[in-house]
Amino acid sequence: MPTKKPEFIDRIKNPKKYPYIKNKDGSISTHRMAAEVDEKGNWYVFPTIQYDGEKLRQFKNTQEAMENALATGNYLQMPKEKALEYAKGGYKKGTPLETFNPLADKAKVANTFKEAVE
């Protein structure tokens, strides 16, 4: 287990403080959580989009993301069923990230359509 809270926990609790990725479909992504098991049977949850202190890094594959998360302590270890539930969106439940929508917030205060979509 990491000795301190993983970095991604603060991003879940305080999403307005961090960058996000605009997806091609108009949605946003902040974490894209994954759950994986290691060769010893230990289950881990970790983001496949990780923050390096300046910008978000979106990993090309889950294995690469897991390796980086384990190396940096940016993961949680939990039983299989909990890990799978957490990665499928359970990490958002009851947190500010559950309703986080900076694009909608931006549109509410925009004076023009151009301001709303930029």
DSSP file (Angstrom, degrees, kcal/mol; ACC not computed):
  #  RESIDUE AA STRUCTURE BP1 BP2  ACC     N-H-->O    O-->H-N    N-H-->O    O-->H-N    TCO  KAPPA ALPHA  PHI   PSI    X-CA   Y-CA   Z-CA
    1    1 A M              0   0    0      0, 0.0    75,-0.1     0, 0.0     2,-0.1   0.000 360.0 360.0 360.0 146.6    0.0    0.0    0.0
    2    2 A P        -     0   0    0      0, 0.0    75,-0.1     0, 0.0    71,-0.0  -0.402 360.0-134.0 -67.0 150.3    1.2    3.5   -0.6
    3    3 A T  S    S+     0   0    0      2,-0.1     2,-0.3    -2,-0.1    70,-0.0   0.731  88.0  34.2 -79.7 -21.7    2.3    5.3    2.6
    4    4 A K  S    S-     0   0    0     69,-0.1     3,-0.1     1,-0.1     0, 0.0  -0.802 105.4 -75.1-124.2 169.7    0.3    8.5    1.7
    5    5 A K        -     0   0    0     -2,-0.3    -2,-0.1     1,-0.1    71,-0.1  -0.396  57.5-104.8 -63.7 138.7   -2.9    9.1   -0.1
    6    6 A P    >>  -     0   0    0      0, 0.0     3,-1.4     0, 0.0     4,-0.6  -0.321  25.7-118.7 -61.8 147.8   -2.6    8.6   -3.9
    7    7 A E  H >> S+     0   0    0      1,-0.3     4,-1.1     2,-0.2     3,-0.9   0.853 109.5  65.0 -55.8 -38.8   -2.6   11.9   -5.9
    8    8 A F  H 3> S+     0   0    0      1,-0.2     4,-1.6     2,-0.2    -1,-0.3   0.734  88.6  68.4 -64.4 -21.0   -5.7   11.0   -7.8
    9    9 A I  H <> S+     0   0    0     -3,-1.4     4,-2.2     1,-0.2    -1,-0.2   0.916  99.0  49.2 -63.4 -43.1   -7.8   11.1   -4.6
   10   10 A D  H <X S+     0   0    0     -3,-0.9     4,-2.3    -4,-0.6    -1,-0.2   0.865 108.0  54.7 -65.5 -34.1   -7.3   14.9   -4.3
   11   11 A R  H  < S+     0   0    0     -4,-1.1    -1,-0.2     2,-0.2    -2,-0.2   0.842 108.5  49.2 -66.9 -31.8   -8.4   15.2   -8.0
   12   12 A I  H  < S+     0   0    0     -4,-1.6    85,-0.8     1,-0.2    -2,-0.2   0.915 116.9  40.7 -69.8 -43.0  -11.6   13.4   -7.1
   13   13 A K  H  < S+     0   0    0     -4,-2.2    -2,-0.2     1,-0.2    -1,-0.2   0.758 129.8  27.5 -77.1 -25.9  -12.3   15.6   -4.1
   14   14 A N    ><  +     0   0    0     -4,-2.3     3,-1.9    -5,-0.2     4,-0.3  -0.435  66.2 158.1-134.7  59.3  -11.2   18.9   -5.8
   15   15 A P  G >   +     0   0    0      0, 0.0     3,-1.4     0, 0.0    -1,-0.1   0.760  69.8  66.1 -61.9 -25.2  -11.8   18.5   -9.6
   16   16 A K  G 3  S+     0   0    0      1,-0.3    -5,-0.1    86,-0.0    -2,-0.0   0.696  94.7  60.4 -69.7 -16.9  -11.9   22.3  -10.2
   17   17 A K  G <  S+     0   0    0     -3,-1.9    -1,-0.3    -6,-0.1    -6,-0.1   0.541 102.9  60.4 -84.0  -7.5   -8.3   22.6   -9.1
   18   18 A Y  S <  S-     0   0    0     -3,-1.4    37,-0.0    -4,-0.3     2,-0.0  -0.808  83.3-105.1-125.7 158.7   -7.0   20.3  -11.9
   19   19 A P        -     0   0    0      0, 0.0     2,-0.3     0, 0.0    -1,-0.1  -0.255  32.3-159.8 -72.1 168.9   -7.0   20.1  -15.7
   20   20 A Y        -     0   0    0     36,-0.1     2,-0.5    11,-0.0    10,-0.2  -0.927  18.7-111.0-142.9 165.5   -9.3   17.7  -17.6
   21   21 A I  E     -A   29   0A   0      8,-3.0     8,-2.2    -2,-0.3     2,-0.6  -0.876  20.1-140.2-104.1 131.2   -9.2   16.2  -21.1
   22   22 A K  E     -A   28   0A   0     -2,-0.5     6,-0.2     6,-0.2     2,-0.1  -0.817  23.9-145.8 -87.7 121.9  -11.8   17.3  -23.7
   23   23 A N    >   -     0   0    0      4,-3.0     3,-2.0    -2,-0.6    -1,-0.0  -0.466  22.9-110.0 -85.8 159.9  -12.9   14.1  -25.6
   24   24 A K  T 3  S+     0   0    0      1,-0.3    -1,-0.1    -2,-0.1     4,-0.0   0.790 117.5  58.7 -58.7 -29.5  -13.8   14.1  -29.3
   25   25 A D  T 3  S-     0   0    0      1,-0.1    -1,-0.3     2,-0.0     3,-0.1   0.424 122.6-102.9 -83.7   2.9  -17.5   13.5  -28.4
   26   26 A G  S <  S+     0   0    0     -3,-2.0    -2,-0.1     1,-0.3    77,-0.1   0.296  86.9 114.7  95.7 -10.2  -17.7   16.7  -26.3
   27   27 A S        -     0   0    0     -5,-0.1    -4,-3.0     1,-0.0    -1,-0.3  -0.249  59.3-126.1 -82.1 177.2  -17.4   15.0  -22.9
   28   28 A I  E     -A   22   0A   0     -6,-0.2     2,-0.4    -3,-0.1    -6,-0.2  -0.886  13.3-156.4-123.5 158.4  -14.5   15.4  -20.5
   29   29 A S  E     +A   21   0A   0     -8,-2.2    -8,-3.0    -2,-0.3     0, 0.0  -0.995  19.0 165.5-133.6 141.8  -12.3   12.9  -18.7
   30   30 A T  S    S-     0   0    0     -2,-0.4    -1,-0.1   -10,-0.2   -19,-0.0   0.632  80.0  -5.0-121.4 -30.3  -10.3   13.4  -15.5
   31   31 A H        -     0   0    0     17,-0.1    18,-1.9     2,-0.1    17,-1.2   0.661  58.2-157.7-134.3 -51.2   -9.2    9.9  -14.4
   32   32 A R        -     0   0    0     15,-0.2    16,-1.9    16,-0.2    17,-0.1   0.995  32.9-144.6  48.2  75.0  -10.5    6.9  -16.4
   33   33 A M  E     -B   47   0B   0     14,-0.2     2,-0.3    54,-0.2    -1,-0.1  -0.270  19.3-168.2 -69.7 151.0   -9.9    4.5  -13.6
   34   34 A A  E     -B   46   0B   0     12,-2.6    12,-1.9    28,-0.1     2,-0.4  -0.941  12.6-148.7-134.9 157.2   -8.8    0.9  -14.1
   35   35 A A  E     +B   45   0B   0     -2,-0.3     2,-0.3    10,-0.2    10,-0.2  -0.999  25.5 165.2-127.7 130.5   -8.6   -2.2  -12.0
   36   36 A E  E     -B   44   0B   0      8,-2.2     8,-2.9    -2,-0.4     2,-0.4  -0.960  27.9-132.4-143.0 158.9   -5.9   -4.8  -12.5
   37   37 A V  E     -B   43   0B   0     -2,-0.3     6,-0.2     6,-0.2     2,-0.1  -0.881  19.5-139.0-111.9 143.2   -4.4   -7.8  -10.7
   38   38 A D    >   -     0   0    0      4,-2.4     3,-1.9    -2,-0.4    -1,-0.0  -0.355  38.2 -89.3 -92.4-179.5   -0.6   -8.4  -10.3
   39   39 A E  T 3  S+     0   0    0      1,-0.3    -1,-0.1     2,-0.1    -2,-0.0   0.649 126.7  55.3 -66.1 -14.5    1.2  -11.7  -10.6
   40   40 A K  T 3  S-     0   0    0      2,-0.1    -1,-0.3     0, 0.0    -3,-0.0   0.437 121.4-103.9 -95.6  -1.6    0.7  -12.3   -6.9
   41   41 A G  S <  S+     0   0    0     -3,-1.9     2,-0.4     1,-0.3    -2,-0.1   0.572  72.5 144.1  90.5   9.7   -3.1  -11.9   -7.1
   42   42 A N        -     0   0    0     37,-0.1    -4,-2.4    35,-0.0     2,-0.4  -0.687  41.3-140.8 -83.7 132.9   -3.2   -8.4   -5.6
   43   43 A W  E     -B   37   0B   0     35,-0.4    35,-1.6    -2,-0.4     2,-0.3  -0.776  20.8-176.0 -97.7 138.6   -5.9   -6.1   -7.0
   44   44 A Y  E     -BC  36  77B   0     -8,-2.9    -8,-2.2    -2,-0.4     2,-0.4  -0.958  15.9-154.0-131.2 147.4   -5.1   -2.4   -7.6
   45   45 A V  E     +BC  35  76B   0     31,-2.7    31,-2.2    -2,-0.3   -10,-0.2  -0.963  29.1 151.3-117.9 144.0   -7.2    0.6   -8.9
   46   46 A F  E     -B   34   0B   0    -12,-1.9   -12,-2.6    -2,-0.4     2,-0.3  -0.979  44.3 -95.7-164.0 156.3   -5.4    3.5  -10.5
   47   47 A P  E     -B   33   0B   0      0, 0.0   -14,-0.2     0, 0.0   -15,-0.2  -0.589  11.9-155.8 -81.9 144.6   -6.1    6.2  -13.1
   48   48 A T  S    S+     0   0    0    -16,-1.9    11,-2.7   -17,-1.2     2,-0.5   0.480  93.4  60.6 -92.5  -5.2   -5.1    5.7  -16.7
   49   49 A I  E    S-D   58   0C   0    -18,-1.9     2,-0.4     9,-0.2     9,-0.2  -0.984  80.9-175.8-115.8 114.6   -5.1    9.5  -16.9
   50   50 A Q  E     -D   57   0C   0      7,-2.8     7,-3.3    -2,-0.5     2,-0.5  -0.882  22.9-132.6-120.5 146.3   -2.5   10.7  -14.4
   51   51 A Y  E     -D   56   0C   0     -2,-0.4     5,-0.2     5,-0.2   -44,-0.1  -0.816  10.3-167.3 -97.8 129.4   -1.4   14.2  -13.3
   52   52 A D        -     0   0    0      3,-2.4     4,-0.1    -2,-0.5    -1,-0.1   0.283  59.8 -88.8 -99.7  10.9    2.3   14.9  -13.1
   53   53 A G  S    S+     0   0    0      2,-0.2     3,-0.1     1,-0.0    -2,-0.1   0.160 123.2  37.8 102.2 -17.8    2.0   18.1  -11.2
   54   54 A E  S    S+     0   0    0      1,-0.5     2,-0.3   -35,-0.0    -3,-0.0   0.603 121.2   3.5-128.8 -42.2    1.7   20.3  -14.3
   55   55 A K  S    S-     0   0    0     -5,-0.0    -3,-2.4   -37,-0.0    -1,-0.5  -0.921  73.2 -95.1-145.6 167.6   -0.4   18.4  -16.9
   56   56 A L  E     -D   51   0C   0     -2,-0.3     2,-0.5    -5,-0.2    -5,-0.2  -0.661  28.9-155.7 -86.3 142.5   -2.4   15.3  -17.4
   57   57 A R  E     -D   50   0C   0     -7,-3.3    -7,-2.8    -2,-0.3     2,-0.7  -0.981   2.7-156.4-119.6 120.7   -0.8   12.3  -19.0
   58   58 A Q  E     -D   49   0C   0     -2,-0.5    -9,-0.2    -9,-0.2     2,-0.1  -0.866  18.3-137.9 -98.5 115.4   -3.1    9.8  -20.8
   59   59 A F        -     0   0    0    -11,-2.7     3,-0.1    -2,-0.7   -11,-0.0  -0.424   6.2-135.5 -75.7 146.9   -1.5    6.4  -21.0
   60   60 A K  S    S+     0   0    0      1,-0.1     2,-0.3    -2,-0.1    -1,-0.1   0.793  85.6  13.7 -71.2 -29.6   -1.8    4.4  -24.2
   61   61 A N  S  > S-     0   0    0      1,-0.1     4,-1.8   -13,-0.1     5,-0.1  -0.970  74.8-113.7-146.8 162.6   -2.5    1.2  -22.3
   62   62 A T  H  > S+     0   0    0     -2,-0.3     4,-2.8     1,-0.2     5,-0.2   0.855 112.1  57.4 -64.5 -38.2   -3.6    0.0  -18.9
   63   63 A Q  H  > S+     0   0    0      1,-0.2     4,-2.6     2,-0.2    -1,-0.2   0.926 107.6  47.3 -61.2 -45.4   -0.3   -1.9  -18.2
   64   64 A E  H  > S+     0   0    0      1,-0.2     4,-2.1     2,-0.2    -1,-0.2   0.914 113.2  49.1 -61.2 -43.7    1.8    1.3  -18.7
   65   65 A A  H  X S+     0   0    0     -4,-1.8     4,-2.6     1,-0.2    -2,-0.2   0.901 111.2  49.7 -63.5 -41.6   -0.6    3.2  -16.5
   66   66 A M  H  X S+     0   0    0     -4,-2.8     4,-2.9     2,-0.2     5,-0.3   0.927 109.0  51.4 -64.5 -44.9   -0.4    0.5  -13.8
   67   67 A E  H  X S+     0   0    0     -4,-2.6     4,-1.9     1,-0.2    -1,-0.2   0.916 113.8  44.2 -58.5 -44.0    3.4    0.4  -13.9
   68   68 A N  H  X S+     0   0    0     -4,-2.1     4,-1.9     2,-0.2     6,-0.3   0.912 113.1  51.1 -67.7 -42.0    3.6    4.2  -13.4
   69   69 A A  H  X>S+     0   0    0     -4,-2.6     5,-1.9     1,-0.2     4,-1.1   0.915 112.0  46.4 -62.5 -43.6    0.9    4.2  -10.7
   70   70 A L  H  <5S+     0   0    0     -4,-2.9    -1,-0.2     1,-0.2     3,-0.2   0.878 112.6  50.7 -66.8 -36.9    2.7    1.5   -8.7
   71   71 A A  H  <5S+     0   0    0     -4,-1.9    -1,-0.2    -5,-0.3    -2,-0.2   0.815 118.8  36.8 -69.2 -30.6    6.0    3.3   -9.1
   72   72 A T  H  <5S-     0   0    0     -4,-1.9    -1,-0.2    -5,-0.1    -2,-0.2   0.468 109.5-114.4-102.7  -3.2    4.6    6.6   -7.9
   73   73 A G  T  <5S+     0   0    0     -4,-1.1     2,-1.1    -3,-0.2    -3,-0.2   0.684  70.6 138.8  78.4  17.6    2.2    5.4   -5.2
   74   74 A N      < +     0   0    0     -5,-1.9     2,-0.3    -6,-0.3    -4,-0.1  -0.428  48.1  77.1 -94.9  59.2   -0.8    6.6   -7.3
   75   75 A Y        -     0   0    0     -2,-1.1     2,-0.4   -29,-0.1   -29,-0.2  -0.954  64.8-134.5-154.3 166.6   -3.0    3.6   -6.6
   76   76 A L  E     -C   45   0B   0    -31,-2.2   -31,-2.7    -2,-0.3     2,-0.5  -0.983  17.5-142.8-125.8 143.3   -5.3    1.9   -4.1
   77   77 A Q  E     +C   44   0B   0     -2,-0.4   -33,-0.2   -33,-0.2   -35,-0.0  -0.906  35.8 146.5-105.0 134.2   -5.1   -1.8   -3.3
   78   78 A M        -     0   0    0    -35,-1.6   -35,-0.4    -2,-0.5    -2,-0.0  -0.971  51.3 -69.8-157.0 166.5   -8.5   -3.5   -2.6
   79   79 A P     >  -     0   0    0      0, 0.0     4,-2.8     0, 0.0     5,-0.2  -0.232  54.8-103.8 -61.0 155.1  -10.3   -6.8   -3.0
   80   80 A K  H  > S+     0   0    0      1,-0.2     4,-2.7     2,-0.2     5,-0.2   0.882 116.9  46.7 -48.1 -56.0  -11.3   -7.8   -6.5
   81   81 A E  H  > S+     0   0    0      1,-0.2     4,-2.2     2,-0.2    -1,-0.2   0.901 115.8  45.6 -60.8 -42.5  -15.0   -7.0   -6.4
   82   82 A K  H  > S+     0   0    0      2,-0.2     4,-2.8     1,-0.2    -1,-0.2   0.901 112.4  52.1 -65.8 -40.5  -14.4   -3.6   -4.7
   83   83 A A  H  X S+     0   0    0     -4,-2.8     4,-2.5     2,-0.2    -2,-0.2   0.926 110.8  46.7 -61.8 -45.6  -11.7   -2.8   -7.2
   84   84 A L  H  X S+     0   0    0     -4,-2.7     4,-1.5    -5,-0.2    -1,-0.2   0.909 114.3  47.4 -64.5 -42.6  -13.9   -3.6  -10.2
   85   85 A E  H  <>S+     0   0    0     -4,-2.2     5,-2.0    -5,-0.2     6,-0.2   0.921 112.4  49.8 -63.4 -45.1  -16.8   -1.6   -8.8
   86   86 A Y  I ><>S+     0   0    0     -4,-2.8     5,-1.7     1,-0.2     3,-1.4   0.931 111.4  48.2 -59.5 -48.3  -14.5    1.4   -8.0
   87   87 A A  I 3<5S+     0   0    0     -4,-2.5    -1,-0.2     1,-0.3   -54,-0.2   0.791 102.8  62.9 -66.3 -28.6  -13.0    1.4  -11.4
   88   88 A K  I 3<5S-     0   0    0     -4,-1.5    -1,-0.3    -5,-0.2    -2,-0.2   0.404 139.1 -68.5 -78.6   4.1  -16.4    1.2  -13.1
   89   89 A G  I X>5S+     0   0    0     -3,-1.4     3,-1.7    -4,-0.2     4,-0.7   0.318 102.3 118.5 127.8  -5.9  -17.4    4.6  -11.7
   90   90 A G  I 34< +     0   0    0     -5,-2.0     3,-0.5     1,-0.3    -4,-0.2   0.774  68.8  69.4 -60.5 -25.5  -17.7    3.9   -8.0
   91   91 A Y  T 34<S+     0   0    0     -5,-1.7    -1,-0.3     1,-0.2     6,-0.2   0.721  97.7  51.7 -66.3 -20.2  -14.9    6.4   -7.3
   92   92 A K  T X4 S+     0   0    0     -3,-1.7     3,-2.2    -6,-0.2     6,-0.6   0.756  80.3 114.2 -85.8 -26.1  -17.2    9.2   -8.3
   93   93 A K  T 3< S-     0   0    0     -4,-0.7     4,-0.1    -3,-0.5    -4,-0.0  -0.220  90.9  -1.2 -58.1 124.0  -20.1    8.3   -6.1
   94   94 A G  T 3  S+     0   0    0      1,-0.3    -1,-0.3     2,-0.1    -2,-0.1   0.619 110.7 107.3  75.7  13.9  -20.8   10.9   -3.4
   95   95 A T  S X  S-     0   0    0     -3,-2.2     3,-1.5     1,-0.1     4,-0.4  -0.771  85.1-106.9-117.8 165.0  -17.9   13.2   -4.5
   96   96 A P  G >  S+     0   0    0      0, 0.0     3,-0.9     0, 0.0     4,-0.5   0.780 116.8  67.3 -59.0 -25.5  -17.7   16.5   -6.3
   97   97 A L  G 3  S+     0   0    0    -85,-0.8     3,-0.5     1,-0.2    -5,-0.1   0.767  84.3  72.7 -66.5 -24.2  -16.5   14.6   -9.4
   98   98 A E  G <  S+     0   0    0     -3,-1.5    -1,-0.2    -6,-0.6    -5,-0.1   0.844 113.8  22.5 -60.1 -34.9  -19.9   13.0   -9.7
   99   99 A T  S <  S+     0   0    0     -3,-0.9     2,-0.3    -4,-0.4    -1,-0.2   0.270  89.4 135.0-115.5   8.9  -21.5   16.2  -10.9
  100  100 A F        +     0   0    0     -4,-0.5    -3,-0.1    -3,-0.5     0, 0.0  -0.440  14.6 153.1 -65.4 121.6  -18.4   17.9  -12.2
  101  101 A N     >  +     0   0    0     -2,-0.3     4,-2.1     1,-0.1     3,-0.4  -0.571  13.0 173.3-150.2  79.5  -19.1   19.5  -15.6
  102  102 A P  H  > S+     0   0    0      0, 0.0     4,-2.3     0, 0.0     5,-0.1   0.779  80.2  59.1 -63.7 -26.0  -16.8   22.5  -16.3
  103  103 A L  H  > S+     0   0    0      2,-0.2     4,-1.9     1,-0.2     5,-0.1   0.909 108.2  44.2 -69.3 -40.7  -18.1   22.8  -19.9
  104  104 A A  H  > S+     0   0    0     -3,-0.4     4,-1.7     2,-0.2    -1,-0.2   0.899 113.5  51.5 -67.9 -40.6  -21.7   23.2  -18.7
  105  105 A D  H  X S+     0   0    0     -4,-2.1     4,-0.9     1,-0.2    -2,-0.2   0.905 110.1  49.5 -61.8 -41.7  -20.5   25.7  -16.0
  106  106 A K  H >X S+     0   0    0     -4,-2.3     4,-0.9     1,-0.2     3,-0.6   0.897 108.3  53.3 -63.8 -41.2  -18.6   27.7  -18.6
  107  107 A A  H 3< S+     0   0    0     -4,-1.9     3,-0.4     1,-0.2    -1,-0.2   0.840 101.4  60.9 -64.5 -33.4  -21.6   27.8  -20.9
  108  108 A K  H 3< S+     0   0    0     -4,-1.7    -1,-0.2     1,-0.2    -2,-0.2   0.829 113.6  34.4 -63.8 -32.4  -23.8   29.2  -18.1
  109  109 A V  H << S+     0   0    0     -4,-0.9    -1,-0.2    -3,-0.6    -2,-0.2   0.458  92.4 114.2-103.9  -2.3  -21.6   32.3  -17.8
  110  110 A A     <  -     0   0    0     -4,-0.9     3,-0.1    -3,-0.4    -3,-0.0  -0.395  51.5-157.3 -71.6 145.5  -20.6   32.8  -21.5
  111  111 A N  S    S+     0   0    0      1,-0.1     2,-0.3    -2,-0.1    -1,-0.1   0.672  77.9  27.7 -92.2 -21.8  -21.9   35.8  -23.3
  112  112 A T  S  > S-     0   0    0      1,-0.1     4,-1.7     0, 0.0     5,-0.1  -0.914  80.6-113.6-136.2 162.7  -21.5   34.2  -26.7
  113  113 A F  H  > S+     0   0    0     -2,-0.3     4,-1.6     1,-0.2     5,-0.2   0.908 117.3  57.0 -60.3 -41.7  -21.6   30.8  -28.3
  114  114 A K  H  > S+     0   0    0      1,-0.2     4,-1.2     2,-0.2     3,-0.3   0.912 106.2  49.1 -57.9 -45.1  -17.9   31.1  -29.1
  115  115 A E  H  4 S+     0   0    0      1,-0.2    -1,-0.2     2,-0.2     3,-0.2   0.877 108.9  54.7 -61.9 -37.3  -17.0   31.7  -25.4
  116  116 A A  H  < S+     0   0    0     -4,-1.7    -1,-0.2     1,-0.2    -2,-0.2   0.829 114.2  37.6 -67.7 -33.1  -19.1   28.7  -24.4
  117  117 A V  H  <        0   0    0     -4,-1.6    -1,-0.2    -3,-0.3    -2,-0.2   0.534 360.0 360.0-101.3  -7.2  -17.3   26.3  -26.6
  118  118 A E     <        0   0    0     -4,-1.2    -1,-0.2    -3,-0.2    -2,-0.1   0.466 360.0 360.0 -87.5 360.0  -13.7   27.5  -26.4
